[in-house]
Amino acid sequence: RRVPAGKGREIVAAHRMEAQKKSQTKTIILTIVMIGIVAYSFFTGNLLWGIFICLLFATFARQFLGRDDALIPKLLVSNYNRQHAPYIDATAAHAGALLGDVRHDPFQSGGLETPAHERVEAGDIHKSHRGVLFIGEINTLGIESQQSLLTALQDKEYAITGQSERSSGALVKTEPVPCDFIMVAAGNMDALEKMHPALRSRIKGYGYEIYMRDSMPDTPENEAKYIRFVAQEVMRDGHIPHFDQGAVKEIIREAKRRSGRKGHLTLRLRDLGGLVRVAGDLARAENASVVTADHVLRAKKSSRSVEQQYADRYLEHKKDYESFYREGGKIGRVNGLAVIGGDSGIMLPIAAEVTPAISGTQGNIFATGQLKIIARESVKNVSAVIKKFAGKRIEAIDIHIQFVGSYDGVEGDSASVSIATAVFSAFEKLPVRQDVAMTGSLSVRGDVLPIGGVTYKIEAAAQAGVRTVIIPKANEDDVMIEDSYREMVEIITVENIAEVLENALVDSPRKDAFIRKLKDTVSDEVQEKEADAEAGAV
């Protein structure tokens, strides 16, 4: 039953007062009767019998006369004195908390039971009636709960029953309870796979699906929002000092760097909020009146993620055991680069060898290092590039590719440029410069395509002691490395595999002849593309 806000309290209070009056009247009558029985039995000399009869009478009255409080209604959802529409956060709520439940009653007889309606508990869908229901990580809801949620959205009402089949509440079911709410659900991309198809169809048909951006344009207006963000984090913490202009500029600079895109600011504010608090704690430990840029720079070193710390240990370990080289030339060995955890780069040595085919006629490509789907496909693409540019038949040879020390597996295609360079080196017996590291995706036509995490990869190369890094031309504007690394590495941008090999192979007459042949092939490719473009325009 729905009543105006505040009226429900009055109804419950009135029923409670009426029940108290009835209970008092019954108690008075029962007391008088029992006193009369005891008095009569006393004067007739049967006092024990009188007491026994009183006990039986009291038990009978308790069992059959009923409880007056059982008639008091329960207020499920109260909006008394509420000035705004309700907002309920149902993230990680179990089925009972979300959909409502009926509590179990261990005393179900003998006059000790709790009335069924008193055990009914409203769910978050009912508490958010005429308001907003927020569910984060919606894919954590079970399929049954999602189906019930869909029913509530469609019918705008949902009956409450016990959620556990082993509970006495499962035998209780209310009339449909109103639940007309606006649902806001959130989740990562993997949440779509675990959502009930009908629920998602309902959202797409009657609502909106929004893919949130992870960065925003670097404009004066958005930088002003970042200044406000820093101030809010300081006020929220309540213990750290405010930031001066230099410290705020350093936070904004870090926001640009973490966006991974030129001219953008990251929207991963939770991580930056952690940086703000660490910088504030450093300033507070020094009894500084304000946080300076120096505090922020030191905070960036001390608040490194687990992945970044792992990357540092990884590089230290590889240096100790000479897992990668930083000088000289090696045939079939390339210093590749990779990203772990989304914000940390590591060196990924790649080795290649060419041998006669085991079968004698049919060649194969063997790649080791726990390669995942996209990485395995990129290895296959490299074979097309080799066939085209090497000018040799590879049917009678086996190509062995090893990702050295990749204990956690390899995914993505950003190592395909490194793979191609290692294979070409092994094919032509041309050594690769070990003071060079590289990253980039390679098309089957030999074009070098953009990749992600270029800033972190360059910094990892600098930390490893490599002096030159080759990256895709398309990623040139995405490079936002720390100032401390700028003097440590030279960055070379390339557009095709010929340019990669020209900068990666050790200088020699054989190298020059090989590069000329590659460039002639690339030149033919460019002419074909221009001809195709002109034909398309016509």
C-alpha positions in Angstrom: 0.0 0.0 0.0 1.3 3.4 -1.0 0.6 6.5 1.1 1.9 10.1 1.1 5.4 10.6 2.7 5.0 10.7 6.5 1.5 9.2 6.5 2.9 5.7 6.9 4.4 6.6 10.3 1.1 7.9 11.5 -0.7 4.7 10.3 1.8 2.4 12.1 1.7 4.5 15.2 -2.1 4.4 15.3 -2.2 0.6 14.8 0.4 0.2 17.5 -1.6 2.2 20.0 -4.7 0.2 19.2 -2.9 -3.0 19.7 -1.5 -1.9 23.0 -5.0 -1.1 24.2 -6.3 -4.5 23.2 -3.4 -6.2 24.8 -3.9 -4.3 28.0 -7.6 -5.2 28.1 -6.9 -8.9 27.5 -4.2 -8.8 30.2 -6.6 -7.3 32.8 -9.4 -9.8 32.0 -7.0 -12.7 32.1 -5.6 -11.5 35.4 -9.0 -11.2 37.0 -10.0 -14.7 35.9 -6.8 -16.3 37.2 -7.1 -14.5 40.6 -10.7 -15.8 40.9 -9.6 -19.4 40.1 -6.8 -19.2 42.7 -9.1 -17.7 45.3 -11.8 -20.4 44.8 -9.3 -23.2 44.9 -7.8 -21.8 48.1 -11.1 -21.7 50.0 -12.0 -25.2 48.8 -8.7 -26.6 49.8 -7.4 -27.4 46.2 -4.8 -24.7 45.8 -2.4 -26.9 43.8 -5.2 -27.7 41.4 -6.0 -24.1 41.1 -2.5 -23.1 40.2 -2.3 -25.9 37.6 -5.6 -24.8 36.0 -4.3 -21.2 35.9 -1.2 -22.4 34.0 -3.3 -24.3 31.5 -5.5 -21.3 31.1 -2.6 -19.0 30.5 -1.1 -21.4 27.9 -4.4 -21.7 26.1 -4.9 -18.0 26.0 -1.4 -17.4 24.6 -1.9 -20.1 21.9 -5.4 -19.4 20.7 -6.2 -15.8 21.5 -3.4 -14.5 19.2 -1.0 -11.6 19.5 -2.3 -8.1 19.0 1.0 -6.8 17.7 0.6 -9.2 14.7 -1.9 -6.7 13.3 0.6 -3.8 13.3 1.7 -3.0 9.7 5.4 -2.7 8.8 6.7 0.4 7.1 8.9 -1.0 4.3 10.2 2.2 2.7 9.9 5.6 4.5 10.4 8.9 2.8 9.6 10.9 5.9 11.4 14.4 5.8 13.2 13.5 2.6 13.6 16.5 0.4 15.3 14.8 -2.6 14.8 11.7 -4.7 16.6 8.7 -3.2 20.0 7.6 -4.6 20.9 4.0 -3.7 24.3 2.4 -4.4 23.7 -1.3 -4.8 27.2 -2.2 -5.9 28.1 -5.8 -4.8 24.7 -6.2 -3.3 23.6 -9.9 -2.9 20.2 -11.0 -4.2 18.4 -10.3 -0.8 19.8 -6.8 -0.4 19.0 -5.9 -4.0 15.6 -7.6 -4.5 14.3 -7.7 -1.0 14.1 -10.7 1.3 12.0 -12.4 4.1 14.1 -13.3 7.1 14.1 -16.8 8.5 12.1 -17.5 11.6 13.6 -20.3 13.8 10.5 -20.2 16.1 7.6 -21.0 13.8 5.0 -22.3 16.3 4.1 -22.3 20.0 3.1 -18.6 19.9 6.8 -17.6 19.6 6.8 -17.0 15.9 7.4 -13.6 14.3 4.5 -12.5 12.0 5.4 -13.0 8.4 5.0 -9.3 7.4 7.4 -8.3 10.2 10.1 -10.4 8.6 9.8 -8.7 5.2 12.8 -6.5 4.2 12.7 -4.1 1.3 15.4 -4.4 -1.3 17.5 -1.6 -2.9 15.1 -1.6 -6.0 12.3 -0.7 -3.7 14.2 1.9 -1.6 15.2 3.6 -4.9 11.5 4.1 -5.9 11.2 7.4 -7.8 14.9 7.8 -7.6 18.2 6.4 -8.9 19.6 2.9 -8.4 23.4 2.7 -9.1 25.0 -0.8 -9.7 28.8 -0.9 -10.2 30.4 -3.9 -11.8 27.0 -5.2 -12.9 28.6 -8.4 -14.3 29.1 -9.6 -10.7 25.3 -10.0 -10.4 24.1 -13.6 -11.0 22.0 -14.3 -14.0 18.9 -15.0 -11.8 19.4 -11.6 -10.1 19.8 -9.9 -13.5 16.6 -11.5 -14.7 14.7 -10.3 -11.7 16.2 -6.8 -12.2 14.8 -6.9 -15.7 11.4 -7.8 -14.4 11.5 -4.9 -12.0 12.5 -2.5 -14.7 9.7 -3.6 -17.0 6.8 -3.9 -14.5 8.0 -1.1 -12.2 6.9 -3.3 -9.2 8.4 -6.5 -7.7 7.0 -8.8 -5.1 9.3 -9.7 -2.1 9.9 -13.3 -1.2 12.6 -15.2 0.7 15.8 -15.6 -1.4 17.0 -18.8 0.3 15.1 -22.0 -0.5 16.1 -23.4 2.9 14.6 -20.4 4.8 11.1 -20.2 6.1 11.0 -16.9 4.3 10.8 -18.8 1.0 7.1 -19.6 1.9 6.2 -15.9 2.1 5.5 -13.7 -0.8 4.1 -10.2 -0.7 2.0 -8.4 -3.2 4.0 -6.5 -5.8 5.9 -3.6 -4.2 6.5 -0.4 -6.3 10.0 0.1 -7.7 9.9 2.7 -10.4 13.6 3.8 -10.6 16.2 5.0 -13.0 19.0 2.4 -13.2 22.7 3.5 -13.8 24.9 0.5 -14.3 28.7 0.5 -14.7 31.4 -2.0 -15.6 34.4 -2.7 -17.7 34.4 -4.1 -21.2 34.3 -7.7 -19.9 31.1 -6.9 -18.1 29.2 -7.0 -21.5 30.1 -10.7 -21.9 28.4 -11.6 -18.5 25.3 -9.4 -18.8 21.9 -11.0 -19.4 21.2 -10.5 -23.1 17.6 -9.4 -22.4 18.7 -6.9 -19.7 21.2 -5.4 -22.1 18.6 -5.3 -24.9 16.3 -3.4 -22.5 19.1 -0.9 -21.8 19.8 -0.4 -25.5 16.2 -0.1 -26.4 15.0 2.3 -23.6 18.2 3.8 -22.3 21.7 4.7 -23.3 25.0 2.9 -23.5 28.0 5.2 -22.9 31.7 4.4 -23.4 33.6 6.6 -21.0 36.7 8.4 -22.3 40.0 7.8 -20.6 41.3 11.2 -21.6 40.2 14.7 -22.5 41.7 17.5 -24.6 44.4 19.6 -23.0 42.6 23.0 -23.0 42.8 25.9 -20.5 39.3 25.0 -19.3 40.2 21.4 -18.6 43.5 22.4 -16.9 41.4 24.6 -14.6 39.3 21.6 -13.8 42.5 19.8 -12.8 43.5 22.6 -10.5 40.0 22.2 -8.9 40.6 18.5 -8.6 43.9 18.9 -6.7 42.2 21.3 -4.3 39.3 18.9 -3.8 41.7 16.0 -3.0 43.5 18.2 -0.5 40.2 19.1 1.2 39.1 15.5 1.2 42.2 14.3 2.8 42.0 17.0 5.5 45.6 16.6 6.7 47.9 17.5 3.8 48.9 21.1 3.0 47.8 22.9 -0.2 49.8 22.7 -3.5 51.7 25.7 -4.8 51.6 26.7 -8.5 54.7 24.6 -9.4 53.2 21.5 -7.8 49.9 21.8 -9.6 51.8 22.3 -12.9 53.7 19.1 -12.2 50.4 17.2 -11.5 49.0 18.5 -14.8 52.2 17.5 -16.6 51.9 14.0 -15.2 48.2 13.9 -16.4 49.4 14.7 -19.9 52.1 12.0 -19.7 49.7 9.3 -18.4 47.1 10.1 -21.1 49.5 8.5 -23.7 48.3 11.0 -26.3 49.7 14.3 -27.4 47.4 17.2 -26.4 45.3 15.2 -23.9 44.9 14.9 -20.1 44.2 11.5 -18.5 40.8 11.0 -16.8 42.2 8.2 -14.6 41.8 10.5 -11.6 41.9 7.8 -8.9 45.6 7.1 -9.7 46.4 10.8 -9.8 44.6 11.3 -6.5 47.0 8.8 -5.0 49.9 10.8 -6.3 48.4 14.0 -4.8 48.2 12.4 -1.3 51.7 10.9 -1.4 53.2 14.3 -2.3 51.1 15.8 0.5 52.4 13.3 3.0 56.0 14.0 2.0 55.4 17.7 2.5 53.7 17.1 5.8 56.5 14.9 7.0 58.9 17.8 6.4 56.5 20.3 8.1 56.3 22.2 4.9 53.6 24.9 4.6 52.8 24.0 1.0 53.5 21.1 -1.4 56.1 22.0 -4.1 57.0 20.5 -7.4 59.9 18.7 -5.8 57.5 16.9 -3.5 55.5 15.8 -6.5 58.6 14.5 -8.3 59.7 12.6 -5.3 56.2 11.2 -4.8 56.3 9.8 -8.4 59.3 7.8 -7.4 57.9 6.5 -4.1 54.4 5.8 -5.3 55.2 3.5 -8.2 52.7 0.7 -8.9 53.5 -2.9 -8.4 54.0 -3.4 -12.1 56.5 -0.5 -12.2 58.4 -2.0 -9.2 58.3 -5.4 -11.0 59.7 -3.8 -14.2 62.5 -2.2 -12.2 63.4 -5.6 -10.6 63.1 -7.2 -14.0 65.6 -4.8 -15.5 68.0 -5.3 -12.6 67.8 -9.0 -12.9 68.4 -9.0 -16.6 71.4 -6.7 -16.2 72.9 -9.0 -13.6 72.7 -12.0 -15.8 73.4 -10.3 -19.1 70.0 -11.4 -20.5 70.2 -8.5 -23.0 73.1 -6.7 -24.5 73.7 -2.9 -24.7 76.6 -2.7 -27.1 78.1 -4.4 -30.1 76.3 -6.4 -32.8 74.5 -9.8 -32.7 73.1 -11.8 -35.5 69.4 -12.7 -35.0 69.0 -10.9 -31.7 67.0 -7.7 -31.1 66.1 -5.7 -28.0 62.3 -5.5 -28.2 60.1 -3.4 -25.8 56.9 -4.3 -24.1 54.4 -2.9 -21.5 53.1 -4.6 -18.4 50.3 -3.4 -16.2 49.4 -0.5 -18.6 51.9 1.9 -17.1 55.3 0.2 -17.0 57.8 -0.7 -19.8 60.3 -3.6 -19.9 63.0 -4.8 -22.3 62.0 -7.9 -24.2 64.9 -9.6 -26.0 64.0 -11.5 -29.1 66.2 -14.1 -30.8 65.7 -15.7 -34.2 67.4 -18.6 -36.1 66.9 -20.0 -39.6 67.5 -23.7 -40.2 66.7 -26.3 -43.0 63.2 -27.6 -42.7 62.8 -30.7 -40.6 60.6 -32.3 -43.3 62.9 -31.2 -46.0 60.2 -29.6 -48.2 57.7 -27.9 -45.9 59.0 -25.0 -43.7 57.4 -23.9 -40.5 57.6 -21.0 -38.0 58.2 -22.0 -34.4 57.7 -19.3 -31.7 58.3 -19.9 -28.0 57.7 -17.7 -25.0 54.0 -18.3 -24.0 52.6 -16.3 -26.9 48.9 -15.4 -26.8 46.5 -15.1 -29.7 47.4 -11.7 -31.1 51.1 -12.3 -30.6 50.9 -15.6 -32.5 49.0 -13.9 -35.4 51.7 -11.2 -35.6 54.3 -13.9 -36.0 52.4 -15.3 -38.9 52.2 -11.8 -40.5 55.9 -11.5 -40.3 56.3 -14.5 -42.6 54.5 -12.6 -45.4 56.8 -9.7 -45.0 59.9 -12.0 -45.2 58.6 -13.7 -48.4 58.0 -10.3 -50.0 61.1 -8.4 -49.0 63.8 -11.0 -48.6 63.4 -12.3 -52.1 63.9 -15.9 -51.0 61.7 -19.0 -50.8 61.1 -20.0 -47.2 59.2 -23.2 -47.9 62.3 -25.3 -47.3 63.5 -23.6 -44.1 62.3 -23.4 -40.5 62.2 -20.1 -38.7 62.7 -20.3 -34.9 61.7 -17.2 -32.8 62.3 -17.0 -29.1 61.0 -14.4 -26.7 63.8 -14.5 -24.1 62.7 -14.6 -20.5 59.0 -14.0 -21.2 57.8 -16.0 -18.2 54.4 -14.2 -18.0 53.5 -14.6 -21.7 53.4 -12.2 -24.6 50.3 -10.5 -26.0 49.8 -7.9 -28.7 51.5 -7.1 -32.0 53.9 -4.4 -31.0 56.8 -6.8 -31.2 56.3 -7.7 -34.9 58.9 -5.1 -36.0 61.4 -6.6 -33.6 60.5 -10.1 -34.8 61.0 -9.1 -38.5 64.3 -7.5 -37.7 65.6 -10.6 -35.9 64.5 -12.9 -38.7 66.0 -10.7 -41.5 69.2 -10.6 -39.5 69.3 -14.3 -39.2 68.4 -14.7 -42.9 71.1 -12.4 -44.3 73.6 -13.0 -41.5 73.7 -9.3 -40.8 74.3 -8.3 -37.1 71.9 -6.1 -35.3 73.1 -3.1 -33.2 72.6 -4.0 -29.5 72.5 -0.4 -28.4 69.2 -0.1 -30.2 65.7 -1.1 -28.9 62.6 -1.0 -31.0 58.8 -1.3 -30.9 56.1 -1.1 -33.5 53.4 -3.1 -35.3 54.1 -4.4 -38.8 51.6 -4.8 -41.6 51.8 -7.6 -44.1 52.9 -4.9 -46.7 55.8 -3.9 -44.5 54.4 -0.6 -43.1 55.2 0.2 -39.5 51.9 0.9 -37.6 51.3 2.8 -34.3 51.3 1.0 -30.9 50.4 1.8 -27.4 52.5 2.7 -24.3 55.3 4.2 -26.3 56.3 6.6 -23.5 56.8 3.8 -21.0 58.7 1.7 -23.5 61.2 4.5 -24.2 61.8 5.1 -20.5 62.4 1.3 -20.0 65.0 1.4 -22.8 66.7 4.4 -21.2 66.7 2.6 -17.8 68.3 -0.5 -19.4 71.1 1.6 -20.9 70.1 1.5 -24.5 71.0 4.7 -26.4 68.7 4.6 -29.4 65.0 3.7 -29.7 63.1 3.1 -32.9 59.3 3.8 -32.8 56.6 4.2 -35.4 56.3 7.7 -37.1 52.6 7.8 -36.1 53.6 7.7 -32.4 55.9 10.7 -32.6 53.5 13.1 -31.0 52.7 10.6 -28.2 56.2 10.7 -26.7 56.1 12.4 -23.3 59.1 11.0 -21.4 60.5 12.4 -18.2 63.1 15.2 -18.6 65.7 12.9 -16.9 65.5 10.5 -19.9 65.6 13.0 -22.7 69.4 13.2 -22.8 69.8 9.4 -22.3 68.2 8.2 -25.6 67.9 9.2 -29.2 64.4 8.6 -30.7 64.2 7.6 -34.3 60.8 7.4 -36.1 60.2 5.1 -39.0 57.4 4.3 -41.5 58.4 1.0 -43.1 60.6 -2.0 -42.4 63.4 -0.7 -44.7 63.8 2.3 -42.5 63.9 0.0 -39.4 66.6 -2.2 -40.8 68.6 0.8 -42.0 68.9 2.1 -38.5 69.1 -1.2 -36.7 71.7 -3.2 -38.6 75.4 -2.7 -38.1 77.0 -0.7 -41.0 78.6 -2.8 -43.7 78.7 -3.0 -47.5 76.4 -6.1 -47.4 74.0 -4.1 -45.3 74.0 -1.2 -47.8 73.2 -3.6 -50.7 70.4 -5.2 -48.8 68.9 -1.9 -47.8 69.0 -0.7 -51.4 67.1 -3.7 -52.5 64.5 -3.2 -49.7 64.0 0.5 -50.6 63.5 -0.4 -54.2 60.7 -2.8 -53.2 59.2 -0.2 -50.9 59.4 2.4 -53.7 57.4 0.0 -55.9 54.9 -0.3 -53.1 54.5 3.4 -52.9 53.9 3.7 -56.6 51.3 1.0 -56.5 49.5 2.8 -53.6 49.5 6.1 -55.5 48.1 4.3 -58.6 45.4 2.7 -56.6 44.5 6.1 -55.0 44.3 7.7 -58.4 42.1 4.9 -59.7 39.8 5.2 -56.7 39.5 9.0 -57.2 38.6 8.5 -60.9 
